Amino acid sequence: MVTTISSKGQIVIPAEMRELDNIQPGQQFDVERVEPGEYRLKRMTKRRNEGLVEHLLACPAKGWFQPLARKETTDEIRPLKLG
C-alpha cells in the first residue's frame, strides 16, 4: 500500500490496515531505521494491567474499590529460581 508523508512529517496508515489491526487514535508506535530508505513501524504494547486501577476507581458504585497501599502489593515478590 502507498501512503504520503505530510508537511508536518506525519504518515497516514491507510484505514484498511487500521481496521485489520484495530489501531486506535492515540496509540504509540516505535519507528526504527533499518537502513537508508527503509524503516520499521512497530506498535508499542501496553503492560497487561495498565489502566486497571483507574478503571476500577471509575466504578459507579463509589467506594466499591479501594487500592491497596503500595507496601501491601506484591511488587517486591520475586519468582523462585529453580534448578
URWO-V715308 format. One record per pair of residues at least 12 apart in sequence whose ideal C-beta (glycine too) atoms are under 7 Angstrom apart, sorted by sequence separation. I is the first residue (numbers start at 1). J is the second residue. D is the distance in Angstrom with one decimal. If there is no record, write none. Layout:
{{I,J,D} {I,J,D}}
This chain:
{{29,41,5.3} {30,42,4.8} {1,14,5.3} {29,42,6.3} {29,43,5.4} {30,44,5.6} {53,67,5.6} {29,44,6.3} {1,17,6.8} {27,43,6.2} {28,44,4.6} {23,43,7.0}}
